[in-house]
Amino acid sequence: MTLLSHDRYCDEIGLRVGELEALARSGADLGAVVPTCPEWSLEKLLRHVGEALGWVERMVRAGARERLPDVVAPEFAGDGGALGAWLAETGRGVVDALREAGPTAPVWSWTDRPEAGFWARRMAHEVTVHGADAAFAAGRPYAVAPEVAADTLDEWLEIVVWVQRAMPHAAAEELRGSERGSLHLHATDVPGAEWIVEWGPGGVAWRRGHERADVVLRGPLTDVMLAFCRRLPLDAVEVLGERRVVEYWLARAKMG
């Protein structure tokens, strides 16, 4: 698939972090449970995002050739102003580091793409999906640009295939078991935004296209993306065909 530009990914990180900063400062209940990640409060979610961004900045600035230790966020104890300020500073730091490095600078990653460009894309989609988590926890609406939503789906499918092939866990192994399945993602508001995903003894494969499948998820692109990433319930989109097939996929297609 054609990637977005390195600068576009950096722009998206900056946009989404700005939204999270504004949310933290807005007086939203930072103790609210995140419905899509019920083990987290909104404050813990925002700290998690900042930790990931800070860790990537450290990796990129060091030109790390191996995984560096995690970054641990400060405690904010419900202080939305301090949390927002820290998120803003962290977001600026990672965007500056990524822009200065450029997409081809060598940086360790857990995939076959050990370069800064991998991390720009990964963090853009990290904050896109967690931005939805935060918005839902605060009862706010959420929108994603079509090209970003489409690339979020592309990247997620690439990750699932990579994990299934290179570092499979028990659930991933089941996707290449005896049970075959196929699904079709069909965005109704963006022409050509369609995907075919198949799995079975030969592994997991995907491609863009309009073809028959066991089950179809159909709806606006952002809703299809968020349902496929387990951020909206399946009932938020139209499910045509064998619902159990997409439920099987969602239970097993994980990063690790």
C-alpha positions in Angstrom: 0.0 0.0 0.0 1.1 3.6 -0.6 2.1 5.2 2.7 1.2 8.8 3.6 4.1 11.2 3.7 6.4 11.3 6.7 5.3 14.9 7.3 1.7 13.9 7.1 2.2 11.4 9.9 4.0 14.0 12.0 1.1 16.5 11.4 -1.4 13.9 12.5 0.5 13.2 15.7 0.6 16.9 16.4 -3.1 17.3 15.7 -4.2 14.4 17.9 -1.9 15.3 20.8 -3.4 18.8 20.6 -6.8 17.3 21.0 -5.8 15.2 24.0 -4.1 18.2 25.6 -7.3 20.3 25.1 -9.4 17.4 26.6 -7.1 17.1 29.6 -7.5 20.9 30.3 -11.2 21.0 29.6 -12.4 19.9 33.0 -13.3 16.4 31.8 -13.5 13.8 34.5 -10.0 12.3 34.5 -11.2 9.5 36.7 -13.8 8.3 34.2 -13.5 4.7 33.0 -12.5 4.4 29.4 -15.3 2.2 28.0 -13.0 0.7 25.3 -10.2 0.0 27.8 -12.2 -0.5 31.1 -9.0 -1.3 33.1 -7.9 2.4 32.5 -9.2 5.7 33.7 -9.0 8.7 31.3 -6.0 10.0 33.1 -4.2 6.6 32.9 -5.0 6.5 29.1 -3.5 9.9 28.6 -0.4 9.0 30.6 0.0 5.8 28.5 -0.2 7.9 25.3 2.4 10.3 26.6 4.7 7.5 27.7 4.6 5.9 24.3 5.4 9.2 22.5 8.2 10.0 25.0 9.7 6.6 24.5 9.7 6.9 20.7 11.3 10.4 21.0 14.1 8.8 23.1 14.5 6.0 20.6 14.6 8.4 17.6 17.0 10.9 19.1 19.4 8.2 20.1 19.2 6.4 16.7 18.7 3.3 18.9 19.8 0.0 17.5 18.1 -1.9 20.3 15.0 -1.4 22.4 15.5 1.3 25.0 13.8 1.3 28.5 10.2 2.6 28.7 9.4 6.2 29.7 7.4 6.5 32.8 5.0 9.4 33.1 4.8 11.6 36.2 1.8 11.3 38.5 -0.8 14.1 38.0 -3.5 13.1 40.6 -6.3 14.6 38.6 -4.5 17.9 37.6 -5.7 18.3 34.1 -3.7 21.5 33.5 -0.4 19.8 34.4 -1.3 16.7 32.4 -2.2 18.7 29.4 1.0 20.7 29.6 3.0 17.5 29.8 1.2 16.0 26.8 1.8 19.1 24.7 5.5 19.1 25.6 5.8 15.4 24.9 4.0 15.7 21.6 6.2 18.5 20.4 9.3 16.5 21.4 8.4 13.4 19.4 7.2 15.4 16.3 10.4 17.5 16.3 12.6 14.4 16.7 10.8 12.6 13.8 11.0 15.6 11.5 14.7 16.1 12.3 15.5 12.5 11.7 13.6 12.0 8.5 11.8 8.8 7.5 14.9 6.7 6.7 17.0 7.3 9.8 17.9 3.9 11.4 15.9 3.3 14.6 15.2 -0.1 16.2 11.7 -1.5 15.7 10.1 -4.8 16.4 9.3 -5.3 12.6 11.3 -5.5 9.4 11.3 -1.7 9.1 13.8 -0.4 11.6 13.6 3.3 10.8 12.1 6.5 12.0 9.4 6.4 9.3 8.0 3.3 10.9 7.6 5.1 14.2 6.0 8.2 12.7 3.3 6.0 11.1 2.9 3.8 14.3 2.5 6.8 16.6 0.1 8.6 14.2 -2.2 5.6 14.4 -1.5 5.0 18.1 -2.8 8.5 18.9 -5.6 8.2 16.3 -7.1 5.1 18.0 -6.4 6.2 21.5 -7.9 9.6 20.6 -11.1 7.7 20.0 -10.8 6.0 23.4 -10.4 9.4 25.1 -13.2 11.0 23.2 -15.6 8.2 24.1 -14.6 8.3 27.8 -15.4 12.0 27.9 -18.6 11.7 25.8 -17.2 13.7 22.9 -17.7 13.2 19.2 -14.7 11.9 17.2 -13.7 12.2 13.5 -10.8 11.0 11.5 -9.7 12.2 8.0 -10.4 9.6 5.4 -6.8 9.0 4.3 -5.8 8.5 7.9 -8.6 6.1 8.7 -7.8 4.1 5.6 -4.1 4.0 6.5 -5.0 3.0 10.1 -6.7 -0.1 8.6 -3.8 -0.8 6.3 -1.3 -0.6 9.1 -3.3 -2.7 11.5 -3.7 -5.5 8.9 0.1 -5.3 8.2 0.8 -5.6 11.9 -1.6 -8.6 12.3 0.1 -10.4 9.3 3.6 -9.6 10.7 2.8 -10.8 14.2 1.1 -14.0 12.9 4.1 -14.8 10.7 7.1 -13.6 12.8 6.1 -13.6 16.5 2.9 -15.5 16.8 1.1 -15.8 20.1 -1.6 -18.5 20.8 -4.5 -16.4 19.4 -2.5 -15.5 16.3 -1.7 -19.2 15.8 -5.4 -20.0 15.7 -5.8 -17.7 12.6 -3.8 -20.2 10.6 -5.7 -23.2 12.0 -8.2 -25.4 10.3 -11.0 -22.8 10.4 -11.0 -20.7 7.3 -12.7 -17.3 7.2 -13.0 -14.1 5.1 -14.3 -10.7 5.6 -15.0 -7.6 3.5 -14.7 -4.1 4.9 -16.8 -1.7 2.9 -16.7 2.1 3.5 -19.9 3.7 2.2 -18.7 7.3 2.2 -15.2 7.0 0.5 -15.1 5.5 -3.0 -12.6 2.6 -3.2 -12.1 2.2 0.5 -12.7 -1.6 0.7 -10.6 -4.4 2.0 -10.7 -8.2 1.8 -9.2 -10.2 4.7 -8.7 -14.0 4.6 -7.3 -16.5 7.0 -6.8 -20.3 7.4 -4.0 -22.9 7.2 -2.0 -20.7 4.8 -2.0 -17.8 7.2 -3.5 -14.4 7.0 -3.7 -12.3 3.8 -5.4 -9.1 2.9 -5.8 -6.8 -0.1 -7.8 -3.8 -1.2 -10.9 -4.7 -3.3 -14.5 -5.5 -3.6 -15.1 -9.3 -3.5 -17.5 -11.8 -1.9 -16.7 -12.8 1.7 -18.2 -14.7 4.6 -19.1 -11.4 6.3 -19.2 -7.8 5.4 -18.7 -4.8 7.7 -20.4 -1.8 6.0 -20.7 1.8 7.0 -18.8 5.1 7.1 -15.1 4.7 6.9 -14.3 6.0 10.4 -16.9 3.7 11.9 -15.7 0.7 10.0 -12.2 1.4 11.1 -13.1 1.9 14.8 -15.3 -1.2 14.8 -12.5 -3.2 13.2 -10.1 -1.9 15.8 -12.5 -2.8 18.6 -13.3 0.8 19.5 -17.0 0.7 18.4 -19.3 -2.3 18.9 -20.1 -4.3 15.8 -23.7 -3.0 16.0 -22.3 0.5 15.1 -21.9 -0.7 11.5 -23.9 -3.0 9.2 -22.9 -6.6 9.6 -24.0 -8.7 6.6 -23.4 -12.5 6.5 -21.9 -14.7 9.2 -21.4 -12.5 12.2 -19.5 -15.3 14.1 -16.7 -15.0 11.4 -15.9 -11.4 12.3 -16.2 -12.2 16.0 -13.7 -15.0 15.5 -11.3 -12.6 13.8 -11.7 -9.9 16.4 -10.9 -12.3 19.2 -7.7 -13.4 17.7 -6.2 -10.6 15.6 -4.0 -8.8 18.1 -0.7 -7.1 18.3 0.6 -9.4 20.9 
